[in-house]
Amino acid sequence: MSQYFIIDFDSTFTQVEALDELARISLKDDPRREEVYKQIEDLTNAAMEGRLSFSESLAGRVKLLQANKSHLDLLVKHLRKKVSASFSRNRNFFKEHQDEVLIVSGGFKEFITPVVTKYHIKTENIYANTFEFDEQGNIVGYDRSNPLSQEGGKVKLLRELNLQGDLFGIGDGHSDFQLKEFGLIKKFFAFTENIERKTIIEKADYVTPSFDEFLYINKFARAISYPKNRIKCLVAGEVADEAVIQLAKEGYNIRIRSKIERKYLEEAGILFCDEDTQPTEKQLEEAGRLKVIGCFGKANRKMAEFACEKGIIIFDDVKHNPRNTDFIPKRVMDFMNEGKTHTSANFPDLQPPRINNAHRLIHIHKNVPGILAKINDVFARHHINIVGEFLVTNAQIGYVITDVNAGYGQQVLTELKQIEHTIKFRLLY
């Protein structure tokens, strides 16, 4: 059976509401601009939350814009920089599903089309409103015969399209949920990477903090193997807010506690701690999911050695060093995203280049002879092409990153995990 993906544009495909951003461009020299901005934002939110009909909201916003074609050119340049991070990194999904992805929006083709077509989305699969202009290029209105300019417009459009198969809706607003409410889509995914609307979340089949999560739930290929919102980060002790904010922006699930508590450490993939709140060996023994520690201060040497034996990398720095708020989060994110170990307190140094169109696998094992040969034997037996491979060691561990072509099954991953002396293994992306 065919599948179709009905994706919203504003605050979903992009991080922002485009008409709000257009107002900031067109009204930047207007002395009443702040007052008008607020009116437009209020109209947007009222419609998205179902407190005002979409047609009333749209008419009110367009009337306040005072925009022309030159402003639209500036808006497109701005929106291209504001594509939601999880959509941007999963460009390949749109390339592989060109015929099944539809952008359905109450926004306008004049700014939507030049943004989304860069992501392999077909022009004929973009459904949105169109502006009307006067002879000077000023926006004077829009095509009111377009169903998307009317209340319940997305419902009307999908009824007209009469798509056959399983339809999945992804969006942040009331008009997106209406597709499920009227039985036109199989499941509605409330997209919360950019904004969380409580009234929409309560009605959704799934809350989707990122497009990675949508792809993960539905078992589609994706840019990262495991959605970051599913990885918990425990923050214990005195850690600067600025450092925590950086991980939160990356999408990690943050837990803040005054000390390290067993139940939270057992769930954590990342630990941020200060010099006086470091984990004990017993705590590390029980932290089976823990991958990396960012210590704001110098890590205890004995603890660092034990962590290495467990395949847990540590990044640390001098206590109260002002650079810590940027330095440690960056090192942690470089490891989580790319597998880089540079400046680690306990791992051998490796800074592999990112290789596009390949999958990156990380294998951490005891430093004994023959492991690399066993890893490569798995790939050879399954006829998997190795694009790049990197091995570094210290007295305790061997650390291997292998970039391979796609096209392998779960059995390959299982065999790599089962190699004798394996400490940790993961598919990075």
N, C-alpha and C positions, 0 to 999 in steps of 0.2 A: 504494500500500500504506500502511496506517495506521502511525503511529509512536507509541510510548509512552515516557515518561520516568519511570523508577523511581528516586525520589530518597530518600535516607536523611535522617533528621532530625538526630540528635545528631552534633555536630562536622562536619556538612555543611550542612544548611539553617541551623542555628545554630552559633555558634562554640564551644559548650560541650557537655558531657554533662549532660543535664537531671537525671538521678538524682543525680549528684554535686553539682549545684547545689542540689537539693532537700535533700540531707543537710546542706549548709552552712546552710540556712534552719532546718530542723527541729531540728538539734542544736547551735545556736549557744550555748545555755546549759548544755550538757552538759559536765561537767569532763573527760570522755574524748573530746571531740569530735575532736581532732586524730588520735587513734589510730583512731577510727571512720572519719573522712574517708579516711585512708590505706587502710584495708581496702576501702572501697567503690571507690576509684580503682584499686586493684590488681585487684579483681574485674572492673571495667570493661575495663581494658587486657588482661587475660588472655583475655577473650572476644573482644575486637576483633582480637587478634592470633592467635586460633585455638588458644590454649594451654589453654582451659577451655571446656566446652560452654556455650552461651548460656543454657540452662535453669538450670544450676547457678549461673552468674553472676547471673542475674536474681533467683533465689530468695534468694541470699545478700545481695544489695543491698537488696531490699525489706524483708527481715527486720531489717536494720540501721538503716533510715530513721527509725522512730518519728515518722512524719509524719501530718498530718490535712488536711482540706479547706482550712482557713485557710492552711496552708503552701503548698498548691497555688495559691491566689490570688496569693500573693506571688511564687511561682515564675513564673507566667504573665507578670506585670508585668516581671520580670527578663529572661525569655527574649525578650520583644518588643524589648528593647534589645540583644539579642545575636544577632540575625539576621545571618548572614554578609554582609559588605559587598557582595560581587559578586552575591548573590541579591537583596539589597535594591534595588540600583540597576537590576536587570533585571525589575522587577515587571511590565512590559508583556508580557514573554514568557509569564508565567503567565496573564495575562489573555487573551492570544491563543490559548493552548493549554490552556484549562481542561479540556477533555475528555480530553486525552492525558497530563496530569501526574498521577502517583500518588505520594503520600508513603507509603512502606513502611518501618516502623520497629519495632524491638523496644521502643521507649519506650511511652508511654501517651497515649491519646486525651485524657485530662483536661487535659493541658497542651499537647499538640501541636495539637489542633483550634483553640483560640482564638488560636494564633500564626499558623498557616499560612493560615487562612481570610481573614486580612487581605490576603493576596497572591492573592486570586481563586481559590484552590484549593478545589475542591468538597468538601463534607463527605463525600460518598459515595466520594470518591477517596482518603480517608485511612484507611490500614490500620495499626492499632497495637493494643497491649494495653489492657485496662481494669482499673482497680483494684477491689477489694472493700473496703467500709467497714463498720464497726460502727455501732451506733445513735448514738454520740457523734461520728461523722464521722472516726474514726481509720482509717488504712489498715491493714488486717489481712491483705491478700493480693491476689490477682489471679485472673482467669479463666484457669485452666490448660488449658481446652479450646481456647483460641485458639491456632492454629498458631504465631503469632508469639511465644508464650511458650515454645516448645519448640526444641530443637536442630534446625537446618535449617529454621526456621520460614518464612523468606522464600521458600525453595524450595518448601515445601509450599503456601504461599499462592498463588504464581504458577502452580503446577500447577492449583490449583483455579480460578483466574481464567481460565486458558486464553486469554489475549489473543492475537489474531491480527494479525501485522504485525511491524515491526522494533522491538525493545525495547532501550533504552539504559539502563544502570544507572550511577548516580552515587552514590558513597559512600566512606567511609574505612575500613571494617572488613571482617573475614573473612566475615561473613554477607552483605555486598554482593557480594564476589567469588564466593561460592558460586553465585550466580545464573548467572554465566558458566561456572563449573566444571561445572554440571549442564546447560548448554546452553539455558537459559531466556531469555537475553538475547543480542543480537547483539554488543554491545561493552560492556566495563566500564571506566569512567573513575574512576580513583583520585583523590579530591578531597583536595588537600593545603593548601588555604588556611588551615586551622586546625591540623591535625596531620598529620605524615608518619609512616606506619607502614611501615617498610622491607619487612616480609614481604608487605604488600599491594601496594606500589609495584612490586615485582618481578614480580607476576602480572598487572598491569593491561594493557589494550590501550593506554591513554593515561594519562599523569599529568596531572592537571588542576589547576593551582595556583589557579584561580578559575573561577567559572561563566562569566565572559567568555570564557575559553579554550575551554570546551566549546561555547559558541555560535559562536565564531569558527571552530573546526575543522569544525563541522557546517553552517556558512553560514546561521545564523539571525540575525535582526535583534537588535541588542544596544544597551545603553546607551552603550558606548564603542566606537569604530571598531576599535581595536587593543588587545588585552590587554596590560596593563602588565607582566606577567611576560615578555613578548617584547621589551620596551624595555630595553636595557642602559644602565646608569649607570656611567661610569668615575669613580672617585675617585682623584685624584692629589695628592700632597703632604700637608701637615698640615691635615687636615679633622677637626673634632670628631666623635667617635663619635655623639653625640646627633643631629647633623644627618643622618648617614648612616642612622641607625635610622629616622628619619622617612620617608625614601624607601623603605626596606625594608618598612616597615609598609604603604605604599601598594601594594606588590607589585612594584616595579621589580627588575630583575636587576642586582645590584650587583657590580662588579669593583673591587678596591682594589689600587693600585700606587703605588710611591714616586715615580714620574715618569710623564709622558705617553708611552706607547708607541704607535707607529703602528697596530699590528694591533688594539689595543683601542679606540683613538679612532675608527678607521674603522667599528667596529661600534656605537659609542655613540650614543644619542639624547640623553643628558644627560651633562654633564661637571661635576663638582665639583672645584675646584682651589684652591690658596692663591695668595697674591700673588706668590710666588716660583716658581710652577710653572704658568705660563700657556702656552697653546698658541701656536706660531708661525703666521705667515700660511700657510706651506707646509703645516703640519699641518691647519689649517682648510680649506685647498683640497682636501685629501684626505678630509675628514670629511663625506661626503655625507649621512649620516643624522643628523648632529648638529643638534639643534633649540634647545638652551638650555644656557648656561653659568652656573653659580653660583660666583662667585669670592669666596673668603673673604679679602678685602682689596680694594684698588682695582684695577680692571681697567686694563691698559695702554691708553692712548687710541687709539693707532694700531691695535692689535689689535681693539679694540672697533668701530672704524669699518670695518675689513675684515670683521669678523664680520657687521656689519649688511648689508653688500653681499651677503653669502652667505645672508642670511635667518636668521642665528643670533642670538638674543636673549641679552643678558647682564644678570644681576643681581649687583651687588657691594655692598660696604660697607667701612667703615674696618677695617683689619687689627686682629685681636684684639678687636673690639667684642663684648662678651658677648652681645648680642642676635643675633649672626650665626647661632647654632645653630638658632634658630627663624625668624628673618627671611628668610634666603636660601632654606631649603627651602620655606617657605610661598609665597614669590614664584614659585619654580620650579613648584610644584604648581599654583598658581593659573593659570599660563600653560599647563601641560600639560592641565589639566582644563577650564579655562574660556576660555583664550585671552587672559587679562588681561595687560597689559604695564606696569601701574602700577609706578613706581620703577625701571624698567629703565635701564641705563646707556647704551643705544644705540638703543632703539626709541621711536617716538612713543607717547604715553600713551593707553591705552584700557582702560576697565573696563566691559565690556558686562554687562548683567544676564543671568542664566540664563533661557532661555525653554523651558518644558516642552513636550513633544510636538512638538519640532522637531529637525531635524538642523543642526549648526553646522559651517560650512565656513570654513577660513582660507586666504586668498590673500595672499601676499607678493610684491610686484613692484617693479621699478624705478619711481622716481617720475617717470613721464612721463604726458602727458595722454591721456585716453580709455580707460584700463584698466577703470574702473568700468562704463562703458557697455558694454564688451565682455563683462564678467562677466554683467551683467544681460541682455544679448542672448542668452546661452546659456540662461539660465533662461526667458526669454520664448519662445524657439523650442521649448523642451521643455515649455511650459505648466506651469511650476513656480511655485507661490505663494511669495513672499518674506514671511516673518513679521517679520523685523527685519534691518536692515543698518547697519553701522558702518564708516566709513572715516577713518583718520588717516594723516598723512604727516610725514616729515621731509625733509631735503635729499636723502637717498639712496633711501628706499623709501616705498611705499604699503602700508598694512596694512589689509586688508578682512576683516571677519567678517560672514558672511551666514547667517542662520537661515532654513531653508526647511522646507516640509512634506515628509513622506516621499512615496515613490512615484516616484522617478526611477531611471534605470538607470545602469550603469557608463559609458555613453557620455557622460553629463553630466560626470562627474568627469574623464574623458579630455580633453574639450574645454576644461575650465577649466585643466587643467595645460598645455595646448598654446597658451594665449593668449600672444602675443608679449610679452616682457619679464617673464614669470613667473619668480620666483626659487624659491619653495617653495609647495607647496599640500598641504593635508591635510584629511581629514574628521575632525573632532574627536570628535563623538558623533552 
